[in-house]
């Protein structure tokens, strides 16, 4: 009989299950795929990456880079899997998503303390449980959670970018290179499709006039897009130059044909280790697939592009964490229940992994009768957990890792680069001291 049930085999659930299993607890990890799909996933692998193959910047002075450094110190499994399946992407930690999912799946399924059960969970028993069912939680599970919480869920909408076959990109027009030529990217990590003003205006007009997929009734009633994933057609509708100042900003890049900065640019990032696939950065869209191909082929260099995945939009779900959860990710209404992942309102792949790690550790401490961990708020993970559990409930929205949620420095550092460096130094110092003081095996397993 299992000690803990983990619902959801995504990033958070896989990490939580591993952390518990490594501490000697028996885990039943439930994943409903492949018997029931979400509409966004395409495989039965655990920890499948849906929206992008990038886990964010790996640079140490960036917010996601800091979160990755914290996970290294906390001995996260999935970050290690990401490092083992990296593909060149400059300053970003990008992975071969199929290889990544396969390694995570094999590692989890081979652990003697983890049983993977391919079955949908539709009810919540009063046993130790971690809910990591993700933003695409099934209707039955959503109903079970709604009954548990006694309140309605909040909703936002997410969209995923198209993927292009590399050998169908016209490199006589497109060119390789990273923004600012900072030396972070090798040749081929990013491919850039430059546009002059005429080409840009034609593209924007086509995007605005393109037919989008009709949302269902309950979705049309609540068109609340998550700002970090707004589809390009929504951005274009805000003004003719919105895309040029957003995902198509040309800053830091020059067209080798002219030696000048383009009016706008479309950037593609390598999506797999072989370099045969590239995803269009920041180009989430809900345009109908047939028409979407024609619109995207208006981009110089993509006139003959072949797509292995078209952009699409789906509904995501998260709980009102400020009302429901403690900073430890423990459910306020039931001590043996924890939440993890995007369902908590923490956005981004690394944030999902990190919350799974913390929920797994804290569940192990709960089961062992030990005080739960509240990470220092000066750490990125501690700040994220503080933010989602202390925001104004009425206006709560998802949050990604960013330096803006960290406590202010004292004294304040005016220079931005120096300020970020100081944030990183303080965060890692606080986490290092926290780990040193937490000497029991439930943090440093196996020691």
N, C-alpha and C positions, 0 to 999 in steps of 0.2 A: 504493500500500500504506500502511495506517495505521501511525502510530508507536505508538499506544496503543489498547487495547480497553477500553471502559467497559461493564460489565455492569449494566444497570438504568437505566431512564429516569425514575426518580422524582426527588425533590428533590435528593438527594446526587449521583446520577449526572449529572443535567442540569447542576448547578453545576460538578462536576469536569470534565465535557467542555468546558464553556465556558472555564474557567480555562486548560485546556491549549490549546484552539484559539486563544485570544487571545494565547498565547505562541508561536504559530507551529507547533504540533504538529498533525498530522493524527489525527483521532479517529474510530474506529468506535464508535458508541453503540448498543448492542443493547437493545431493548425487546420483550418477547414479546407484549405486548398490541397489537392486539386478537385475534390468532390464538389466544392462550391467556390466559384471564382468571385472576384471583386469587380470585374469589368476593367480594371487597370492593370492587374498582374497578368503575366503571360506564361508563368511556369509554376511548378510545384516546389521550387527551392525555398528554403528558409532564408530570411533576410534579403529577399529580392528587392533590388533597387528599381523603383518605378519611374521617378521623374527625371533623374539625371544620374550619371556615373561619377559625379564629383561629390566628395564629402567635404568640400569647402577648402579654403586656403590652408596650406600647411606651413605658411610662413610664421615664425615664432612671434612676430609682432602684430598678428591679426587675431581677431576674436576666436575664429574656429581653430586657428593654429594653437592658441593658448588652450582651448578645450581639449585638443588632441594631446598636448603636453601633459595636461592633468590626467587624462585617461591612461597615458603611459605610466605615470606614477601610481595610478590606482589599479594597474594591471588588467586593462580591458581586453577581452578576447577579440571582438570584432575589429578594433583598430589594428591589432596584429594581423588579422586576416586581410585587412585593406592594404597594409604595407606589403604583404606577400603577393598581392595581385595588382600592384600599381601599374598604371600606364603613364607615359610621359604627358604631363599637362602643366608644365611650368611651375608656378607657385601653388597650384591646386593639387590636392590629394584625390586623384581620379583613379578608378579601378576598372579592370575588365569585369563588367558586371556579372557575366555568366560564370567566370572563374571564381569570383568572390562568393556568389551564392552557393556554388558547388562546394567550396572549401568550408564555409560556415555550416552547410547542411551535413557534410560528412563528419565534421568535428563534433557537432551536437549529437547526431545520431549514434556516434560511436562511443559516447561517454557512458560509462556503466551506471551512472546515477540518473540518467535522463531517459525517459520513455516518450517518444514522439507519437502522438495520437492524431491521426488524420480524421478529424471529426469536428463539426461545428458545436460550440457550446451555446446553448440557448437559455440556460437557467444558471443562477448563481447559488451554489451551496454555501452554507456557513462553515467553510473550512478555509485554511490558509490559502489565499489566492492572490495572484498578481494579474491585473487586467492590463494587457498590452495589445489589445485588439486593433489598434491603429485608427487612422482617420477614415478608413473604409469599413468600419464595424458593420456587421450584418444587421439587417432589420430586426431579427429575433433577439440578438444580443443587445442591440440598442434599446429595445423595449424592456429587456431585463434590467438594464442599467437605469433606464428612466424610472422603473418601479422602485429600484433601490434608492435612487437619489431623491425621488419625489419632486423632481422639477424637470423642465424641458431642457434639451440640449441647445447649445449654440452651434451655428453652422458657418462655414466659409467654403469657398470653392477654390480648387487647385487646378492647375493645368500643366500638361507635360509637353515638352518640345519635340519637334520632328527629328528623325535621324536620317542622314544621307550616306549613300555609298561613296566612299572616297574617290574611287576611280571614275565617277561620273561628274566630278567637279572640274570645271575648266580652269586649269592652272595657268593658262595664258592670260586670264583676267584676274583670278584670285591669286593670293600670295600668302606665304607662310610668315608668321611673326607674332610676337606678343606685344601688348601695349607697352609703350615707353622703352622697349628694347632693353629691359633691366637685367637681361642675362638669366632670367628665371626659367625660360622655356627653350627647349631644343627645337631645331627646325622641324616643323611638321606637327608640333603640339597643337597649334592653333592655325586655322586657315581663315583668311579674311577676304570678303567680297566687297570691294569698294563701289560706292555709288556717287555719281555727280548729282547736282540738284534736280535736273530733269528726271533722271532715273528714280530718284527718291520720291518726288511728287507723284510719279506714275504708280509707284508701289503703294504709297499711302492711300491713294484714291482706290486702288484695287482692294486693299485690305478693308477699308471702310465700307465698300459696296458689296463685299463678299457675303454670301449667305452662311449663317452660322447654324450649328445644330440646335434644334429647339429643345429647350429645357422642359422637364416635366413640370406639372402644375405646382407641386410643393416647392420646386426649385425656383420657379419664376416669381413666386411670392416673396422670396427672400434673396435677392441678388447681391449677396454680401461677399465680394471678392476679397481674398487675403492679398494685401497690397504688394507683397513681395512676389506674387505669382499672377499678376493681372495679365490676361491674354492680350496679345498685340492689338487685336481689334478694339478692345476697350481703351488701350492707351492711345491708339490712333484717333479715336472719337473725341478725346480730350483736347485735341489741337493738332494742327498740321506738323508741328515741330516736336511733338512730345516724344516720338520714337527716336528722333535724331539726338535728343538729350537724354534718352533712356538706353535701352538695349542696343541701339544703333549709333551710339555716340562714337565719333571717329578720333577722339582725343588720344594722342600717343601713337598714332599709326600714320604712315605715309604710303601712298600708292607708288610702287617702284616704277610704274610706267610714266608717271608725271613728276615724281619727286615731291608732290604736294599732299597735304592732308585732304582726304575725300570729304564730300559734304556729309556723308553718312557711311556706315560700314556694318556689314553683317559678319559676325565672328562665329566660327565653328570650332568646337573642341573635340579632340580625339576621344572616341567612346570605347575603344577596345584595344587590347595589347597589340594586335596585328596592324593597327592603324588603317583598317579597311572601312571603319564606320566613324562618322563625325556627327555630333548633335549640334543643333543651331542654338547658340547660347542666348537665353532670355527670350526665346520665341515660342512660349506657350500660346496655344491658340485653340479656339473652338470652331474654326471655320470648317465647313463640310469637307470631307476628305477629297472628293473629286475636284472641287473648286480650289481647295487648299494647295494641291499640287501645282495648278496653273498660276496661282498667286505667288507661290514661292519660286517658281521658275522665272518670274520677272526679276529676281535678284541676279545681277551680273555675276557670271561664273556658275550659276545653277540652272542655266537654260535647259540643260539636258539631264538634270539631276534625277536620280532614282532614290526613292525613299523606302527604308525598311520599317519605319514607324512614322505615322502621321501624328500631329499634335492632337490632343484631346483634353477635355475638361471633365472633372468629376467632383462630386460633392464630398467634402471632408467633415468629420465630426470631432468635437472636443468638448470636454466637460468644463463646467464653471469651477475651475480649480480654487479660486479664492474663497469660495463658499464651502467646497467639498473636501479639500485636501490640506493636510498639514505640510510643513516645509520638508518633512521626511518622506513625502509622497504616500503617507498613510492616510487612508480614508477616515475622516473624522467620525463617521457614524458606525465604524466597525473596525476594531483593532487588528484583525487578522486579514485585512484587505488593503492592498496597495495598488496604485496606478503607475504606469510608466509609458513613455513614448509620446507620440504626437497627440494622443488622446488627452494628455494633460495640458495641452496648449503650448508646449515647447516645440518650436519648429526646427527643421534642419536635421539631416542625417546624424550628425555628431551629437546633437542634443538628444535625439531619440536613443542612441546608443548609451549616452551618459546617464540618462534617467533609468534605463534598464539596469545598468550597473548599480546605481544607488538603491533602486528598489530591491534588487537581489540581495545586496549587503544588508539593508535594513530589515528585510524579511528574515534573514538568517539571525540577526540580532534579536528580533522579536521572538522567534522560536526558541532562542537560547536564554530568554529572560534578561537580556542586556539592554541598556539604554540605546535608543536609535541615534544614528549619526545625523547631525545637522552640520553640513559643511560650512566653512567660513564664507561669509557673504562677499569677501574680497576675491574669492575664486570664481571662475566663470560658471562652473556648475552650481556652486552655492548661490550665486547671484541669480541664475536662471530659476532655480527652485524657489528662491525668495520672491522673485518677480511674479511668477504664476500663482503663488499662494497668498500674495499680499496686495494684488492690484484691486482696483475698484470693481466689484463683481458686475455692476450694471454695464460697464464699458469694457469688460475684459476681452482682449484679443490675443492671438498667438504671438509668441516672441522668439526670435532667433538669438543666438549668441552674438553679443555686441558689447563694445566697451561702455556704451551709454548706460547700461544697467548696473555697472560696478559702482561701489561707493566712491565719492570724490577723494582725490588725493589731498593730503595735507603735508606740506603746502601745495597749492595748486601748481601744476606744470603747464605753462602756457603753450609751448611748442608741441604740436600734435604728435610728431614722431617720438619725441622724448616722453610725452605723456603716456603714449601707448606702451613704450618700453618700461616705464615705471609701473603701469598697471600689471604687466606681465611679471615683473620682478616681485611685486608685492603678492600677487596671486600664488606664484609657485612657492614663495617663502612661507605663506600661510598654510598651503597644502602640505608642504614638507614637514612643518612643525606639527600639523594635525596628525599626519601619519606616524610620526615619531611617538607622539603621545598615545596613539591608538595601537598599542603593542600586541593586542590579543589577536588570535588567529582568524577572527572573523573579519579582519581587514586584510592582514597579510597572510593569506591562506598558505599552508604548507611550510610556514616558518616557525 
